[in-house]
Amino acid sequence: MKLSLVGMPGGGKSTVGKQLARQIGVPFVDSDHEIEHRIGGSIKDFFARHGEDAFRDLETEVIADLVARPGDCVLATGGGAVLRERNRELLHANTTVLYLRSTPEDLFRRLRHDTTRPLLQVKDPLARLRELHHQRDPLYRRCAHYVLESSRPAVQALVNMALMQLELAGLLDPGRVSATVGAEPQ
């Protein structure tokens, strides 16, 4: 089983993805970390030097490579991955896509001190998050097989919601879930 997580920056894709992968016993992959590994530096610096279009081209290459890899995994994507139709097609056709949906206000509370996200380094980050959410929410929904509201729940609650959704859909055998479900994170 290949799962991918999509959603806004700060929506919990990496945090939830790591725990979800651990609990179903598959590797976790973060597309942004894969990109940074390829470029030998930070996305923020690459973005500043080469611009968003060059970054999105590279992101599409990485997503295509990741979904083509053999074996199961949980893949956390960058917040803007859905902006390219090709990425949405690759993710939807080759993985089960979970959209972790949060409100712009909840995202702002989580990200207000974050200086690593290039698209949020603006005078009014909350207004920018509202704009991004308005633009991207329909794309996340179009790409997703399942939508999980992630504004308030704790990480473990989100992981449990994802596991339950996958089990109800018949995509995950309940016996495959590790005994750590419901346990506090280590």
N, C-alpha and C positions, 0 to 999 in steps of 0.2 A: 504494500500500500504506500502510495506517495500522497502526502498531504501538503498543502501549501496554505500559508496564512497571509492574507492581504488586509490592509487597513491603513489608516492615517499614521503619520509619524507620532510615536508615543502611545500607540494603541495597544501595545503589549505583545506584538508579534514575536519578538525574540524571547522575551521572558516566558510567555505561555508556550511557545514552540519548544524551548529546551525541556520544560517539565513534561509536556505532552509526549515528546520523543522518548524521554527516559521512561515514562510510564507504559508506553506500548513497546518499548525495547527496540527502537530503530534509531539510526543516526539523526542528528540535528544539523541542518545546514542553514546559514544565513547568507543570502545573496549579497548583501552589502559587504560582509567580511570576505567573501569570495572575490568581489570586485577589488577591494583594498589589497588583497593578496596579489592579484594580477597586476595592479598598477604600482605596487610597492610603495604605497603611501595612502593618505587619507582621501576619502571622497570629497571632503570640503576643499582640499587643495586642488584636486583634479577638476572639480566643478569651477573653481575660481580661474584656473589656467585655461581650461578648454571649453567651458560653457556647458549648459544643460543638454544641448543636442548631442554632443560627443559623449556625455555621460549616459544618456538614454540609449545610444547605440551600443555602448559597452554593456549596459544592463541587459539589453535584449540578448546579446551573445551569451552572457553568463547564464541567464534563465534558460535559454535553449540548451546549453550544455548540461545544466543541473537536472532538468526534467528528462533528459535523454540518458542519464546515468542509470545503469542497472541497479536494482535493489530498492528497498523501501527507505523512506526518509520523511522527516518533517522539514519543510522549507519555509523559512521566514523571508518574505520579500521586502524590498524597500517600499516606502509609502507611495512613491510615484510610479511604481512598476506598471500599474494598470493604465497609465496614460497612453501607452502604445498598444494598439489593437493586437499586434503580433504577440505581445506578452500575455494579454488576456486569453487569446486563443491557445497559446502553449500551455498556460496554467490550467485552463478549464478542460482541455482535451487530455492532458497527461497526468493530472493530479486531482484530488478532491480538495476543493478550495473552500476554506473557512474565512469569512469576513468578520474580523473583530471590529465592531462598530462602536465608536465613542462620539460624544458630542464635542464640538469645538471648545466649549467651556471646560469640560473635563480634561481634554488634551492640554489646554493652556495651563491648567493647574499642575499637570505633570511636567510640562516642558518649559515653564517660564524662566528657568535658570540655565537651560541647555544652550550652549554656544556651538555645538557641533553640527547642527542641522542647517545647511546652507539656505534653504528656502524660508527659514524662520528668523534670519538675521536682518530684520526690518524694524522700522520704528514702532509699528503696532502689530506684534505677533498674533494677538487674538483675532484681529481683523483678517490677518493673513490666513489663519487656521479656518476661519469661517468661509473665506473665499475658496480655499483648497477643498474643504469639506463639500461645499456646494458643487464644485466642479467634479470631484472624484467620487462622491457617494454613489451616483448612478453607475459609474464604471465598476466600482467594487461589487455592487449588487449584480451587475450583468455578468461579471466574471465568477461570482461565488456560487457554490452549490448550497451553502448554508450560511446564514447570518447569525452571529452571536452578539448580543448587546454587551459591550464591555465597559460601559461608563463607570459603574460602581463596584462590580464584584471583585473580590480578591482573586489573585492569580490562581490559586487552587480551585476556587469556584468556577472560574472560566475553563480550566483544564477539565474539570468534572463535567461541565456543560458540553464541551467538545466531545468528550468520550461518550457521553450519553447519546448525543446526536448521531455519532458514528455507529454506535451499537444499534440504535433504533432503525437506522437506515440499512442495517445489515452489512455495513462495511467493516465492522470490527467485531471479532469474536470476543465476548466478554472474558473468556479464559485467557486471552492474550494480554490483558491489562495487568500490569505489575501490582504486587501487593501494596505498593506505596500509595495507591489512590486513596484520597481522604486523609493521608498522613501529612503532617507539617513538612514543608520543604527542608531539606538537609542543610 
